[in-house]
C-alpha cells in the first residue's frame, strides 16, 4: 500500500486499471459481435481477436521508443484519446460490416494504436516512479 503514496504511481495504476477494463470490454464485445452477428465459430473468433490484438504487440516497442522524443504524459494522453476515438468509431459497425473493415477500424483508427501507446507508457511511468528493488511489485 505504501506504493500508492506516490502520485505518479497511483495515477499510472489507475490509468492501467481503466485501460485494461476497456480492453477486456472490447474483447468481450468483439467476441459477441463476431459470434452472434457474423456466426463465427469459437476458433475463428479467437483467430480474429489474436490478429487484432497482434497490432498492439507490434506497436508496443515503437511506442516505447517514442518516449525518448516526446513527453511521456503527452504521449499517454494522445494514446488514450486515440483509443477513445477508435472505440467511438466502433459504433458504426453494422451486421454487414466485414471482419476486414472491423479490423481496420480497430487497428488503424485507434484502439490498438491507443492501447499500444498507453500500455508501454503506463508501464514505464510506473517503473520509473519506484525504487529498482520494487520493480517486480509494480508490475503485479
The first five atom37 places (N, CA, C, CB, O) and aatype in JSON, in Angstrom:
{
  "aatype": [20, 20, 20, 20, 20, 20, 20, 20, 20, 20, 20, 20, 20, 20, 20, 20, 20, 20, 20, 20, 20, 20, 20, 20, 20, 20, 20, 20, 20, 20, 20, 20, 20, 20, 20, 20, 20, 20, 20, 20, 20, 20, 20, 20, 20, 20, 20, 20, 20, 20, 20, 20, 20, 20, 20, 20, 20, 20, 20, 20, 20, 20, 20, 20, 20, 20, 20, 20, 20, 20, 20, 20, 20, 20, 20, 20, 20, 20, 20, 20, 20, 20, 20, 20, 20, 20, 20, 20, 20, 20, 20, 20, 20, 20, 20, 20, 20, 20, 20, 20, 20, 20, 20, 20, 20, 20, 20, 20, 20, 20, 20, 20, 20, 20, 20, 20, 20, 20, 20, 20, 20, 20, 20, 20, 20, 20, 20, 20, 20, 20, 20, 20, 20, 20, 20, 20, 20, 20, 20, 20],
  "atom_mask": [
    [1, 1, 1, 1, 1],
    [1, 1, 1, 1, 1],
    [1, 1, 1, 1, 1],
    [1, 1, 1, 1, 1],
    [1, 1, 1, 1, 1],
    [1, 1, 1, 1, 1],
    [1, 1, 1, 1, 1],
    [1, 1, 1, 1, 1],
    [1, 1, 1, 1, 1],
    [1, 1, 1, 1, 1],
    [1, 1, 1, 1, 1],
    [1, 1, 1, 1, 1],
    [1, 1, 1, 1, 1],
    [1, 1, 1, 1, 1],
    [1, 1, 1, 1, 1],
    [1, 1, 1, 1, 1],
    [1, 1, 1, 1, 1],
    [1, 1, 1, 1, 1],
    [1, 1, 1, 1, 1],
    [1, 1, 1, 1, 1],
    [1, 1, 1, 1, 1],
    [1, 1, 1, 1, 1],
    [1, 1, 1, 1, 1],
    [1, 1, 1, 1, 1],
    [1, 1, 1, 1, 1],
    [1, 1, 1, 1, 1],
    [1, 1, 1, 1, 1],
    [1, 1, 1, 1, 1],
    [1, 1, 1, 1, 1],
    [1, 1, 1, 1, 1],
    [1, 1, 1, 1, 1],
    [1, 1, 1, 1, 1],
    [1, 1, 1, 1, 1],
    [1, 1, 1, 1, 1],
    [1, 1, 1, 1, 1],
    [1, 1, 1, 1, 1],
    [1, 1, 1, 1, 1],
    [1, 1, 1, 1, 1],
    [1, 1, 1, 1, 1],
    [1, 1, 1, 1, 1],
    [1, 1, 1, 1, 1],
    [1, 1, 1, 1, 1],
    [1, 1, 1, 1, 1],
    [1, 1, 1, 1, 1],
    [1, 1, 1, 1, 1],
    [1, 1, 1, 1, 1],
    [1, 1, 1, 1, 1],
    [1, 1, 1, 1, 1],
    [1, 1, 1, 1, 1],
    [1, 1, 1, 1, 1],
    [1, 1, 1, 1, 1],
    [1, 1, 1, 1, 1],
    [1, 1, 1, 1, 1],
    [1, 1, 1, 1, 1],
    [1, 1, 1, 1, 1],
    [1, 1, 1, 1, 1],
    [1, 1, 1, 1, 1],
    [1, 1, 1, 1, 1],
    [1, 1, 1, 1, 1],
    [1, 1, 1, 1, 1],
    [1, 1, 1, 1, 1],
    [1, 1, 1, 1, 1],
    [1, 1, 1, 1, 1],
    [1, 1, 1, 1, 1],
    [1, 1, 1, 1, 1],
    [1, 1, 1, 1, 1],
    [1, 1, 1, 1, 1],
    [1, 1, 1, 1, 1],
    [1, 1, 1, 1, 1],
    [1, 1, 1, 1, 1],
    [1, 1, 1, 1, 1],
    [1, 1, 1, 1, 1],
    [1, 1, 1, 1, 1],
    [1, 1, 1, 1, 1],
    [1, 1, 1, 1, 1],
    [1, 1, 1, 1, 1],
    [1, 1, 1, 1, 1],
    [1, 1, 1, 1, 1],
    [1, 1, 1, 1, 1],
    [1, 1, 1, 1, 1],
    [1, 1, 1, 1, 1],
    [1, 1, 1, 1, 1],
    [1, 1, 1, 1, 1],
    [1, 1, 1, 1, 1],
    [1, 1, 1, 1, 1],
    [1, 1, 1, 1, 1],
    [1, 1, 1, 1, 1],
    [1, 1, 1, 1, 1],
    [1, 1, 1, 1, 1],
    [1, 1, 1, 1, 1],
    [1, 1, 1, 1, 1],
    [1, 1, 1, 1, 1],
    [1, 1, 1, 1, 1],
    [1, 1, 1, 1, 1],
    [1, 1, 1, 1, 1],
    [1, 1, 1, 1, 1],
    [1, 1, 1, 1, 1],
    [1, 1, 1, 1, 1],
    [1, 1, 1, 1, 1],
    [1, 1, 1, 1, 1],
    [1, 1, 1, 1, 1],
    [1, 1, 1, 1, 1],
    [1, 1, 1, 1, 1],
    [1, 1, 1, 1, 1],
    [1, 1, 1, 1, 1],
    [1, 1, 1, 1, 1],
    [1, 1, 1, 1, 1],
    [1, 1, 1, 1, 1],
    [1, 1, 1, 1, 1],
    [1, 1, 1, 1, 1],
    [1, 1, 1, 1, 1],
    [1, 1, 1, 1, 1],
    [1, 1, 1, 1, 1],
    [1, 1, 1, 1, 1],
    [1, 1, 1, 1, 1],
    [1, 1, 1, 1, 1],
    [1, 1, 1, 1, 1],
    [1, 1, 1, 1, 1],
    [1, 1, 1, 1, 1],
    [1, 1, 1, 1, 1],
    [1, 1, 1, 1, 1],
    [1, 1, 1, 1, 1],
    [1, 1, 1, 1, 1],
    [1, 1, 1, 1, 1],
    [1, 1, 1, 1, 1],
    [1, 1, 1, 1, 1],
    [1, 1, 1, 1, 1],
    [1, 1, 1, 1, 1],
    [1, 1, 1, 1, 1],
    [1, 1, 1, 1, 1],
    [1, 1, 1, 1, 1],
    [1, 1, 1, 1, 1],
    [1, 1, 1, 1, 1],
    [1, 1, 1, 1, 1],
    [1, 1, 1, 1, 1],
    [1, 1, 1, 1, 1],
    [1, 1, 1, 1, 1],
    [1, 1, 1, 1, 1],
    [1, 1, 1, 1, 1],
    [1, 1, 1, 1, 1]
  ],
  "atom_positions": [
    [[0.82, -1.2, 0.0], [0.0, 0.0, 0.0], [0.86, 1.25, 0.0], [-0.93, 0.0, 1.2], [0.42, 2.32, -0.43]],
    [[2.11, 1.13, 0.49], [2.98, 2.31, 0.51], [3.31, 2.8, -0.89], [4.26, 2.0, 1.27], [3.65, 3.97, -1.08]],
    [[3.2, 1.9, -1.88], [3.49, 2.31, -3.25], [2.52, 3.38, -3.72], [3.43, 1.1, -4.19], [2.86, 4.23, -4.54]],
    [[1.31, 3.33, -3.21], [0.29, 4.29, -3.64], [0.47, 5.67, -3.03], [-1.08, 3.77, -3.31], [-0.32, 6.57, -3.31]],
    [[1.49, 5.85, -2.19], [1.8, 7.18, -1.66], [2.38, 8.07, -2.77], [2.8, 7.07, -0.49], [2.31, 9.3, -2.68]],
    [[2.93, 7.45, -3.79], [3.47, 8.2, -4.92], [2.33, 8.57, -5.86], [4.56, 7.38, -5.67], [1.66, 7.68, -6.39]],
    [[2.1, 9.88, -6.09], [1.03, 10.27, -7.01], [1.23, 9.74, -8.43], [0.92, 11.78, -7.05], [0.26, 9.38, -9.09]],
    [[2.47, 9.69, -8.89], [2.73, 9.2, -10.25], [2.38, 7.72, -10.35], [4.21, 9.43, -10.64], [1.77, 7.28, -11.33]],
    [[2.76, 6.94, -9.33], [2.44, 5.51, -9.33], [0.93, 5.3, -9.24], [3.14, 4.8, -8.17], [0.38, 4.48, -9.96]],
    [[0.28, 6.04, -8.35], [-1.18, 5.9, -8.19], [-1.91, 6.25, -9.47], [-1.68, 6.8, -7.05], [-2.85, 5.57, -9.87]],
    [[-1.47, 7.32, -10.12], [-2.09, 7.72, -11.38], [-1.88, 6.68, -12.46], [-1.54, 9.06, -11.84], [-2.8, 6.35, -13.21]],
    [[-0.66, 6.16, -12.54], [-0.37, 5.14, -13.54], [-1.19, 3.87, -13.28], [1.13, 4.8, -13.56], [-1.69, 3.25, -14.22]],
    [[-1.32, 3.49, -12.02], [-2.1, 2.3, -11.67], [-3.58, 2.5, -12.02], [-1.95, 1.97, -10.17], [-4.23, 1.58, -12.52]],
    [[-4.09, 3.68, -11.77], [-5.49, 3.97, -12.1], [-5.72, 3.93, -13.6], [-5.9, 5.33, -11.53], [-6.69, 3.34, -14.07]],
    [[-4.84, 4.57, -14.35], [-4.97, 4.58, -15.81], [-4.83, 3.16, -16.36], [-3.92, 5.52, -16.45], [-5.53, 2.78, -17.3]],
    [[-3.92, 2.37, -15.8], [-3.74, 0.99, -16.24], [-5.01, 0.18, -15.98], [-2.53, 0.33, -15.53], [-5.44, -0.6, -16.83]],
    [[-5.61, 0.35, -14.81], [-6.83, -0.38, -14.49], [-7.96, -0.03, -15.45], [-7.27, -0.09, -13.05], [-8.66, -0.91, -15.94]],
    [[-8.13, 1.25, -15.74], [-9.19, 1.68, -16.66], [-8.9, 1.17, -18.07], [-9.31, 3.22, -16.67], [-9.81, 0.72, -18.76]],
    [[-7.65, 1.24, -18.5], [-7.28, 0.78, -19.84], [-7.51, -0.73, -19.98], [-5.81, 1.13, -20.14], [-8.04, -1.18, -20.99]],
    [[-7.1, -1.49, -18.98], [-7.32, -2.94, -19.05], [-8.8, -3.29, -18.99], [-6.58, -3.63, -17.9], [-9.24, -4.22, -19.67]],
    [[-9.56, -2.55, -18.2], [-11.01, -2.76, -18.16], [-11.61, -2.51, -19.54], [-11.66, -1.83, -17.11], [-12.46, -3.28, -20.0]],
    [[-11.18, -1.44, -20.19], [-11.68, -1.13, -21.54], [-11.26, -2.2, -22.53], [-11.17, 0.24, -22.0], [-12.04, -2.57, -23.41]],
    [[-10.03, -2.72, -22.41], [-9.57, -3.74, -23.34], [-10.35, -5.04, -23.15], [-8.07, -3.99, -23.15], [-10.7, -5.7, -24.13]],
    [[-10.62, -5.41, -21.92], [-11.42, -6.62, -21.66], [-12.83, -6.43, -22.22], [-11.46, -6.94, -20.14], [-13.39, -7.35, -22.81]],
    [[-13.39, -5.25, -22.03], [-14.72, -4.96, -22.59], [-14.72, -5.03, -24.1], [-15.19, -3.59, -22.14], [-15.67, -5.52, -24.71]],
    [[-13.65, -4.54, -24.72], [-13.53, -4.59, -26.17], [-13.48, -6.04, -26.65], [-12.28, -3.85, -26.63], [-14.18, -6.4, -27.61]],
    [[-12.68, -6.85, -26.0], [-12.58, -8.25, -26.41], [-13.93, -8.96, -26.22], [-11.48, -8.98, -25.6], [-14.34, -9.74, -27.08]],
    [[-14.61, -8.69, -25.12], [-15.92, -9.28, -24.9], [-16.91, -8.85, -25.97], [-16.44, -8.9, -23.51], [-17.61, -9.68, -26.56]],
    [[-16.98, -7.55, -26.22], [-17.93, -7.03, -27.21], [-17.62, -7.58, -28.61], [-17.9, -5.5, -27.23], [-18.54, -7.94, -29.34]],
    [[-16.35, -7.63, -28.97], [-16.0, -8.14, -30.29], [-16.28, -9.64, -30.42], [-14.53, -7.87, -30.58], [-16.7, -10.1, -31.48]],
    [[-16.04, -10.4, -29.35], [-16.34, -11.83, -29.44], [-17.84, -12.04, -29.6], [-15.82, -12.57, -28.18], [-18.26, -12.93, -30.35]],
    [[-18.65, -11.26, -28.93], [-20.1, -11.34, -29.1], [-20.5, -10.91, -30.52], [-20.82, -10.45, -28.06], [-21.33, -11.55, -31.17]],
    [[-19.89, -9.83, -30.99], [-20.2, -9.32, -32.33], [-19.86, -10.36, -33.4], [-19.43, -8.02, -32.61], [-20.69, -10.67, -34.26]],
    [[-18.65, -10.91, -33.34], [-18.25, -11.89, -34.34], [-19.05, -13.18, -34.22], [-16.76, -12.18, -34.22], [-19.36, -13.82, -35.23]],
    [[-19.39, -13.57, -33.0], [-20.12, -14.81, -32.81], [-21.6, -14.7, -33.14], [-19.97, -15.27, -31.4], [-22.13, -15.54, -33.88]],
    [[-22.27, -13.68, -32.61], [-23.71, -13.57, -32.78], [-24.12, -12.94, -34.11], [-24.29, -12.77, -31.65], [-25.14, -13.31, -34.69]],
    [[-23.33, -11.99, -34.58], [-23.7, -11.29, -35.82], [-23.1, -11.98, -37.03], [-23.23, -9.82, -35.76], [-23.78, -12.16, -38.05]],
    [[-21.84, -12.37, -36.94], [-21.15, -13.0, -38.09], [-21.23, -14.52, -38.04], [-19.69, -12.57, -38.13], [-20.8, -15.19, -38.98]],
    [[-21.77, -15.07, -36.98], [-21.92, -16.52, -36.81], [-20.58, -17.24, -36.95], [-22.92, -17.07, -37.83], [-20.51, -18.32, -37.54]],
    [[-19.53, -16.64, -36.42], [-18.2, -17.24, -36.48], [-18.08, -18.3, -35.39], [-17.09, -16.16, -36.32], [-18.72, -18.21, -34.34]],
    [[-17.26, -19.3, -35.65], [-17.01, -20.34, -34.66], [-16.1, -19.79, -33.56], [-16.37, -21.61, -35.32], [-15.51, -18.72, -33.7]],
    [[-16.0, -20.52, -32.48], [-15.16, -20.09, -31.37], [-13.7, -19.97, -31.8], [-15.27, -21.08, -30.2], [-13.03, -19.0, -31.44]],
    [[-13.21, -20.93, -32.57], [-11.83, -20.88, -33.06], [-11.62, -19.69, -33.98], [-11.47, -22.19, -33.78], [-10.59, -19.02, -33.91]],
    [[-12.59, -19.42, -34.85], [-12.5, -18.29, -35.76], [-12.49, -16.97, -35.01], [-13.66, -18.32, -36.76], [-11.75, -16.05, -35.36]],
    [[-13.31, -16.87, -33.97], [-13.32, -15.66, -33.15], [-11.95, -15.47, -32.49], [-14.44, -15.73, -32.07], [-11.41, -14.36, -32.47]],
    [[-11.4, -16.54, -31.96], [-10.09, -16.47, -31.33], [-9.01, -16.01, -32.29], [-9.71, -17.81, -30.76], [-8.17, -15.19, -31.94]],
    [[-9.04, -16.53, -33.5], [-8.06, -16.13, -34.52], [-8.22, -14.66, -34.87], [-8.21, -17.0, -35.79], [-7.23, -13.94, -35.0]],
    [[-9.46, -14.21, -35.01], [-9.7, -12.79, -35.31], [-9.19, -11.9, -34.19], [-11.2, -12.54, -35.55], [-8.57, -10.87, -34.44]],
    [[-9.45, -12.29, -32.95], [-9.02, -11.46, -31.83], [-7.5, -11.48, -31.66], [-9.68, -11.94, -30.55], [-6.92, -10.46, -31.28]],
    [[-6.86, -12.61, -31.94], [-5.4, -12.65, -31.89], [-4.82, -11.73, -32.96], [-4.88, -14.1, -32.08], [-3.87, -11.0, -32.7]],
    [[-5.39, -11.77, -34.15], [-4.9, -10.91, -35.23], [-5.08, -9.44, -34.88], [-5.63, -11.23, -36.54], [-4.18, -8.63, -35.1]],
    [[-6.23, -9.1, -34.33], [-6.49, -7.71, -33.98], [-5.56, -7.26, -32.85], [-7.96, -7.53, -33.55], [-4.97, -6.18, -32.94]],
    [[-5.41, -8.07, -31.8], [-4.55, -7.69, -30.68], [-3.07, -7.78, -31.04], [-4.84, -8.58, -29.48], [-2.23, -7.23, -30.34]],
    [[-2.76, -8.47, -32.13], [-1.39, -8.53, -32.59], [-0.85, -7.15, -32.96], [-1.28, -9.45, -33.78], [0.35, -6.89, -32.82]],
    [[-1.73, -6.28, -33.43], [-1.31, -4.91, -33.74], [-0.76, -4.23, -32.49], [-2.48, -4.1, -34.32], [0.23, -3.5, -32.57]],
    [[-1.39, -4.46, -31.36], [-0.93, -3.86, -30.12], [0.46, -4.35, -29.75], [-1.91, -4.15, -29.0], [1.29, -3.56, -29.32]],
    [[0.71, -5.63, -29.92], [2.01, -6.21, -29.6], [3.09, -5.64, -30.52], [1.96, -7.74, -29.72], [4.19, -5.32, -30.06]],
    [[2.78, -5.51, -31.79], [3.74, -4.99, -32.75], [4.03, -3.51, -32.51], [3.23, -5.2, -34.19], [5.16, -3.06, -32.69]],
    [[3.01, -2.76, -32.1], [3.18, -1.32, -31.92], [3.77, -0.94, -30.57], [1.86, -0.64, -32.07], [4.17, 0.22, -30.39]],
    [[3.85, -1.86, -29.62], [4.38, -1.55, -28.29], [5.81, -1.05, -28.29], [4.29, -2.76, -27.44], [6.08, 0.01, -27.71]],
    [[6.76, -1.77, -28.91], [8.15, -1.3, -28.9], [8.36, 0.07, -29.56], [9.02, -2.31, -29.59], [9.07, 0.9, -29.0]],
    [[7.76, 0.34, -30.74], [7.93, 1.69, -31.28], [7.32, 2.77, -30.37], [7.3, 1.78, -32.66], [7.84, 3.88, -30.29]],
    [[6.24, 2.44, -29.69], [5.65, 3.4, -28.75], [6.61, 3.68, -27.61], [4.32, 2.87, -28.2], [6.73, 4.83, -27.17]],
    [[7.29, 2.66, -27.14], [8.28, 2.85, -26.09], [9.44, 3.73, -26.54], [8.81, 1.52, -25.62], [9.95, 4.54, -25.77]],
    [[9.85, 3.56, -27.8], [10.95, 4.39, -28.33], [10.51, 5.84, -28.51], [11.45, 3.83, -29.66], [11.34, 6.75, -28.44]],
    [[9.23, 6.07, -28.75], [8.74, 7.44, -28.9], [8.9, 8.25, -27.62], [7.27, 7.43, -29.31], [8.97, 9.47, -27.66]],
    [[8.97, 7.56, -26.48], [9.09, 8.26, -25.21], [10.37, 9.06, -25.11], [9.02, 7.28, -24.07], [10.45, 10.01, -24.34]],
    [[11.39, 8.68, -25.89], [12.65, 9.43, -25.88], [12.54, 10.74, -26.65], [13.76, 8.59, -26.47], [13.39, 11.62, -26.5]],
    [[11.5, 10.88, -27.46], [11.35, 12.07, -28.3], [10.22, 12.98, -27.86], [11.12, 11.66, -29.73], [10.25, 14.18, -28.13]],
    [[9.23, 12.42, -27.18], [8.04, 13.17, -26.8], [7.82, 13.0, -25.3], [6.78, 12.69, -27.6], [8.18, 11.97, -24.72]],
    [[7.25, 14.01, -24.67], [6.95, 13.94, -23.25], [6.02, 12.76, -22.97], [6.3, 15.26, -22.76], [4.98, 12.63, -23.62]],
    [[6.37, 11.89, -22.02], [5.55, 10.7, -21.76], [4.09, 11.02, -21.44], [6.14, 9.92, -20.63], [3.19, 10.33, -21.91]],
    [[3.85, 12.05, -20.64], [2.47, 12.4, -20.29], [1.66, 12.79, -21.51], [2.46, 13.54, -19.29], [0.5, 12.41, -21.64]],
    [[2.26, 13.56, -22.41], [1.57, 13.97, -23.64], [1.29, 12.76, -24.52], [2.4, 15.01, -24.42], [0.22, 12.64, -25.11]],
    [[2.26, 11.88, -24.61], [2.1, 10.67, -25.42], [1.02, 9.77, -24.83], [3.42, 9.91, -25.53], [0.25, 9.15, -25.57]],
    [[0.95, 9.69, -23.51], [-0.07, 8.88, -22.85], [-1.46, 9.43, -23.12], [0.19, 8.82, -21.35], [-2.37, 8.68, -23.46]],
    [[-1.62, 10.72, -22.96], [-2.92, 11.35, -23.23], [-3.3, 11.16, -24.69], [-2.9, 12.86, -22.87], [-4.46, 10.87, -25.0]],
    [[-2.33, 11.31, -25.59], [-2.59, 11.11, -27.01], [-3.06, 9.69, -27.28], [-1.34, 11.42, -27.83], [-4.01, 9.47, -28.02]],
    [[-2.39, 8.71, -26.68], [-2.78, 7.32, -26.86], [-4.19, 7.04, -26.34], [-1.79, 6.41, -26.16], [-4.96, 6.34, -26.99]],
    [[-4.52, 7.59, -25.18], [-5.85, 7.37, -24.62], [-6.93, 8.05, -25.46], [-5.9, 7.88, -23.19], [-8.02, 7.5, -25.63]],
    [[-6.64, 9.24, -25.97], [-7.6, 9.94, -26.84], [-7.79, 9.17, -28.14], [-7.13, 11.39, -27.14], [-8.93, 8.99, -28.6]],
    [[-6.71, 8.71, -28.74], [-6.81, 7.93, -29.98], [-7.62, 6.66, -29.73], [-5.4, 7.57, -30.52], [-8.48, 6.3, -30.54]],
    [[-7.36, 5.99, -28.62], [-8.12, 4.78, -28.29], [-9.59, 5.08, -28.08], [-7.54, 4.14, -27.04], [-10.45, 4.3, -28.5]],
    [[-9.9, 6.19, -27.42], [-11.3, 6.58, -27.21], [-12.01, 6.89, -28.51], [-11.37, 7.78, -26.3], [-13.16, 6.5, -28.7]],
    [[-11.33, 7.57, -29.41], [-11.92, 7.87, -30.73], [-12.17, 6.57, -31.49], [-11.0, 8.81, -31.55], [-13.22, 6.4, -32.11]],
    [[-11.21, 5.67, -31.44], [-11.39, 4.38, -32.1], [-12.57, 3.61, -31.53], [-10.14, 3.54, -31.97], [-13.32, 2.98, -32.28]],
    [[-12.75, 3.66, -30.2], [-13.88, 2.98, -29.58], [-15.2, 3.62, -30.01], [-13.75, 3.01, -28.06], [-16.19, 2.91, -30.22]],
    [[-15.23, 4.93, -30.13], [-16.45, 5.6, -30.59], [-16.77, 5.24, -32.04], [-16.3, 7.11, -30.46], [-17.93, 5.08, -32.4]],
    [[-15.73, 5.11, -32.86], [-15.95, 4.77, -34.27], [-16.54, 3.36, -34.41], [-14.63, 4.88, -35.06], [-17.21, 3.06, -35.39]],
    [[-16.26, 2.5, -33.41], [-16.84, 1.15, -33.46], [-18.37, 1.17, -33.47], [-16.35, 0.33, -32.27], [-19.0, 0.18, -33.84]],
    [[-18.95, 2.27, -33.07], [-20.42, 2.37, -33.06], [-21.01, 2.33, -34.46], [-20.84, 3.64, -32.37], [-22.22, 2.17, -34.61]],
    [[-20.19, 2.48, -35.49], [-20.71, 2.42, -36.85], [-20.81, 0.98, -37.36], [-19.83, 3.23, -37.78], [-21.32, 0.76, -38.46]],
    [[-20.34, 0.01, -36.6], [-20.43, -1.39, -37.02], [-21.89, -1.78, -37.21], [-19.74, -2.32, -36.0], [-22.74, -1.49, -36.36]],
    [[-22.15, -2.43, -38.32], [-23.48, -2.94, -38.62], [-23.37, -4.45, -38.81], [-24.08, -2.26, -39.89], [-22.27, -5.01, -38.75]],
    [[-24.49, -5.1, -39.02], [-24.49, -6.55, -39.23], [-23.68, -6.94, -40.47], [-25.92, -7.07, -39.35], [-23.11, -8.03, -40.51]],
    [[-23.64, -6.06, -41.47], [-22.92, -6.38, -42.69], [-21.48, -5.87, -42.71], [-23.66, -5.82, -43.87], [-20.8, -5.96, -43.73]],
    [[-21.0, -5.33, -41.6], [-19.62, -4.89, -41.52], [-18.73, -6.12, -41.49], [-19.37, -3.99, -40.26], [-18.89, -6.99, -40.64]],
    [[-17.81, -6.2, -42.42], [-16.93, -7.37, -42.53], [-15.81, -7.35, -41.51], [-16.35, -7.44, -43.91], [-15.55, -6.34, -40.86]],
    [[-15.16, -8.49, -41.37], [-14.06, -8.61, -40.42], [-12.91, -7.69, -40.8], [-13.57, -10.06, -40.36], [-12.29, -7.08, -39.93]],
    [[-12.63, -7.58, -42.09], [-11.57, -6.69, -42.54], [-11.84, -5.24, -42.19], [-11.37, -6.82, -44.03], [-10.95, -4.53, -41.74]],
    [[-13.08, -4.81, -42.41], [-13.45, -3.44, -42.05], [-13.37, -3.23, -40.55], [-14.86, -3.12, -42.54], [-12.89, -2.19, -40.08]],
    [[-13.83, -4.22, -39.79], [-13.77, -4.11, -38.33], [-12.32, -4.04, -37.86], [-14.48, -5.3, -37.67], [-11.99, -3.23, -37.0]],
    [[-11.46, -4.89, -38.42], [-10.04, -4.88, -38.05], [-9.4, -3.55, -38.41], [-9.3, -6.04, -38.73], [-8.56, -3.03, -37.66]],
    [[-9.78, -2.99, -39.56], [-9.23, -1.69, -39.96], [-9.62, -0.61, -38.97], [-9.72, -1.32, -41.36], [-8.77, 0.18, -38.56]],
    [[-10.88, -0.59, -38.58], [-11.35, 0.41, -37.62], [-10.63, 0.22, -36.29], [-12.88, 0.32, -37.42], [-10.15, 1.18, -35.69]],
    [[-10.56, -1.02, -35.84], [-9.96, -1.3, -34.54], [-8.47, -0.99, -34.54], [-10.2, -2.76, -34.14], [-7.96, -0.38, -33.6]],
    [[-7.77, -1.4, -35.57], [-6.32, -1.23, -35.6], [-5.9, 0.17, -36.03], [-5.7, -2.25, -36.51], [-5.19, 0.87, -35.31]],
    [[-6.35, 0.55, -37.19], [-5.85, 1.79, -37.79], [-6.48, 3.02, -37.15], [-6.11, 1.8, -39.29], [-5.78, 4.01, -36.9]],
    [[-7.76, 2.98, -36.89], [-8.41, 4.17, -36.37], [-8.27, 4.33, -34.87], [-9.85, 4.15, -36.72], [-8.89, 5.22, -34.28]],
    [[-7.48, 3.51, -34.25], [-7.15, 3.91, -32.92], [-7.07, 2.95, -31.78], [-8.02, 4.81, -32.58], [-6.19, 3.1, -30.94]],
    [[-7.91, 1.97, -31.7], [-7.95, 1.23, -30.45], [-6.62, 0.56, -30.18], [-9.07, 0.2, -30.47], [-6.06, 0.7, -29.09]],
    [[-6.09, -0.18, -31.16], [-4.81, -0.85, -30.95], [-3.68, 0.15, -30.83], [-4.52, -1.81, -32.09], [-2.77, -0.03, -30.01]],
    [[-3.71, 1.2, -31.61], [-2.68, 2.23, -31.5], [-2.75, 2.88, -30.13], [-2.84, 3.29, -32.62], [-1.72, 3.07, -29.47]],
    [[-3.94, 3.22, -29.71], [-4.12, 3.86, -28.4], [-3.69, 2.96, -27.26], [-5.56, 4.25, -28.21], [-3.0, 3.41, -26.34]],
    [[-4.09, 1.7, -27.3], [-3.72, 0.77, -26.24], [-2.21, 0.52, -26.25], [-4.48, -0.55, -26.39], [-1.59, 0.44, -25.19]],
    [[-1.61, 0.4, -27.43], [-0.16, 0.2, -27.51], [0.59, 1.38, -26.9], [0.28, -0.01, -28.98], [1.54, 1.2, -26.14]],
    [[0.16, 2.59, -27.23], [0.8, 3.78, -26.66], [0.6, 3.81, -25.15], [0.23, 5.07, -27.29], [1.55, 4.04, -24.39]],
    [[-0.61, 3.57, -24.71], [-0.93, 3.68, -23.29], [-0.2, 2.62, -22.47], [-2.43, 3.56, -23.07], [0.4, 2.94, -21.44]],
    [[-0.23, 1.37, -22.89], [0.36, 0.29, -22.09], [1.87, 0.47, -21.91], [0.07, -1.05, -22.74], [2.39, 0.35, -20.8]],
    [[2.56, 0.74, -23.01], [4.01, 0.92, -22.91], [4.36, 2.09, -22.0], [4.62, 1.14, -24.31], [5.28, 2.0, -21.19]],
    [[3.62, 3.17, -22.13], [3.91, 4.35, -21.33], [3.53, 4.19, -19.88], [3.21, 5.55, -21.91], [4.27, 4.63, -18.99]],
    [[2.39, 3.58, -19.62], [1.97, 3.39, -18.24], [2.98, 2.51, -17.5], [0.56, 2.76, -18.18], [3.35, 2.8, -16.36]],
    [[3.41, 1.45, -18.15], [4.38, 0.56, -17.52], [5.68, 1.3, -17.24], [4.65, -0.66, -18.42], [6.26, 1.15, -16.16]],
    [[6.14, 2.08, -18.18], [7.39, 2.83, -17.99], [7.25, 3.87, -16.89], [7.81, 3.51, -19.3], [8.14, 4.0, -16.05]],
    [[6.15, 4.62, -16.89], [5.93, 5.62, -15.85], [5.89, 4.95, -14.48], [4.63, 6.4, -16.12], [6.49, 5.44, -13.52]],
    [[5.18, 3.85, -14.4], [5.06, 3.11, -13.15], [6.43, 2.64, -12.66], [4.11, 1.9, -13.32], [6.76, 2.8, -11.49]],
    [[7.21, 2.07, -13.54], [8.52, 1.55, -13.17], [9.49, 2.66, -12.79], [9.11, 0.74, -14.31], [10.33, 2.48, -11.91]],
    [[9.38, 3.82, -13.43], [10.28, 4.93, -13.14], [9.97, 5.62, -11.83], [10.23, 5.93, -14.26], [10.82, 6.35, -11.31]],
    [[8.79, 5.42, -11.28], [8.42, 6.1, -10.04], [8.85, 5.32, -8.8], [6.93, 6.33, -10.0], [8.77, 5.84, -7.69]],
    [[9.31, 4.09, -8.97], [9.63, 3.24, -7.83], [11.12, 2.96, -7.74], [8.86, 1.94, -7.92], [11.83, 3.04, -8.74]],
    [[11.58, 2.62, -6.54], [12.97, 2.17, -6.42], [13.15, 0.87, -7.21], [13.36, 1.96, -4.93], [12.21, 0.08, -7.34]],
    [[14.33, 0.65, -7.72], [14.62, -0.52, -8.55], [14.24, -1.83, -7.87], [16.09, -0.54, -8.91], [13.75, -2.75, -8.53]],
    [[14.45, -1.93, -6.57], [14.18, -3.18, -5.85], [12.69, -3.52, -5.79], [14.71, -3.08, -4.44], [12.34, -4.67, -5.52]],
    [[11.81, -2.55, -6.06], [10.37, -2.79, -6.03], [9.78, -2.94, -7.43], [9.67, -1.66, -5.32], [8.56, -2.97, -7.58]],
    [[10.62, -3.05, -8.44], [10.14, -3.14, -9.83], [9.21, -4.31, -10.07], [11.3, -3.25, -10.75], [8.21, -4.16, -10.78]],
    [[9.51, -5.46, -9.51], [8.65, -6.62, -9.69], [7.29, -6.45, -9.02], [9.32, -7.86, -9.15], [6.3, -6.99, -9.49]],
    [[7.24, -5.71, -7.95], [5.99, -5.45, -7.25], [5.09, -4.54, -8.06], [6.26, -4.83, -5.89], [3.87, -4.7, -8.04]],
    [[5.66, -3.61, -8.76], [4.88, -2.63, -9.51], [4.16, -3.27, -10.68], [5.77, -1.52, -10.02], [3.09, -2.79, -11.08]],
    [[4.71, -4.32, -11.23], [4.12, -4.93, -12.4], [3.09, -6.01, -12.08], [5.19, -5.51, -13.25], [2.5, -6.58, -12.99]],
    [[2.87, -6.3, -10.8], [1.94, -7.37, -10.44], [0.56, -6.84, -10.19], [2.43, -8.11, -9.23], [-0.35, -7.61, -9.87]]
  ]
}
